[in-house]
Amino acid sequence: MPRPTAAQLSYGSATVVFSTVAMLLLSRTETGVGVAVIVLAALVLGVLVAVTVPMPKAARAALEDRTAASVPTARVPQPRVRTSRTGAERVSEPSLRR
């Protein structure tokens, strides 16, 4: 699982804080059990918000590459690309300089 981004952490944290305050004000609970239930519900809501925040394209592409690499597929031969030439090959080519 990839690490959470800054946006995911901030949206999740803000959701936990604001939903806890809102639920405590709306419910007017004074018991410890009521407060614990509200805090637990706010934490679950914050995790859900953090998970559903879209990932950046680069992180999404890296995640897709990792999952694709773990699935065995048929190997397709790749064309060979020559990166350097020998001195004899360079001499036989026409020069662009005059």
N, C-alpha and C positions, 0 to 999 in steps of 0.2 A: 504494500500500500504506500503510495507516495506521501511525502510530508505535506502537511496543510500549508496553504499559502497565507500571506498576511491578510488578504481579504477574507478568507475563510475564518481565520482566528478572530478578526475584528467583528465580523457580522455575527458569529456565534456568541461572542462575549457580550456584545450589545443586546442581543436577543435575550440572553439569560438575565441580564440586569434589568432591562425594561419590562420584561414579562413577569419577573418576580415582583417588582414594585407594583405593577398594575394589578396582578392577581391578589397581592396582599391588601391593597387598598379596596379592591372590589369585594373581596370575601369578608373583610373585617374580622378575620380569625385572630384569636388570642391564645390558642393552645399550641403547645410545642408540636403535637402530631400534625395539626393543620398547616403550620409553617413548614414542617418537613415535607409534607406532601406537595405543597406549592413549590418549594425549592427543587424537589425532584422532578416535577413536571416542567419547570423552567429549564433545568439542565437537559432533559430529553429534547425539548423544543429547540434549545440552542445547538445541540448536536445535529439535529435534523436540518436546521438552517445552514450550518457550516458544511454539511455534506452535500447539500443541493446547490451551493454556490458554484457556478461554472468555473472550470479550471482554465488557465491560460492555454493558448494553442501549443506552445512549446512543451509544456508539461503533459498535455494530452497526447501529443505526438510521441513523446518519450515513453509514456505509459503504453501506448499502442505498440510501439516497437518492442518493448520488453515482453508483452504478452504474445506478440507474434513470434518472437524468438523462442519462446518456450514451447510452442506447438510445432512438432516436426512436420515438415512439408517436403515435397519432392524438390530435389536440387535442380535448378535450371542453370546450364552452363553460361557463364558470363563471358563476353568477348574480351580478348586480351588487348590491353592498351599499352603501346610502347611509350615509355616516358623519356628515354634518352636515346641518342643516336651515336654510333661510333664515328670516328674521324673520317673513315673512308666514305661513309654515306653522306657526310656533310660536304665533302669535296665534290662529289658527283652532281650535287644539286646546283641549279643556276643561282647566282647571287642577285640580290635586289639592289645592291650598291653599284654605282658606276664609277 
